[in-house]
């Protein structure tokens, strides 16, 4: 079944993209918190 194989590969790519997206958001949040705790230097007040 080529359709099933195609769906499986697309699903796998979707999982990878979702993981990257969530991981990137977590990185941004921790970076933002680090900036704010450093004393609102530059971008902290945006």
LINTADA-V496117 format. One line per field, one symbol per residue. ss: DSSP state (H for helix, E for strand, - for the rest). burial: 1 if it has 16 or more other C-alpha atoms within 10 Angstrom, else 0. Layout:
ss=???
burial=???
This chain:
ss=-HHHHHHHHHHHHHHHHHHHHHHHHHHHHHHHHHHHH----HHHH-
burial=0000000000000000000000000000000000100000000000
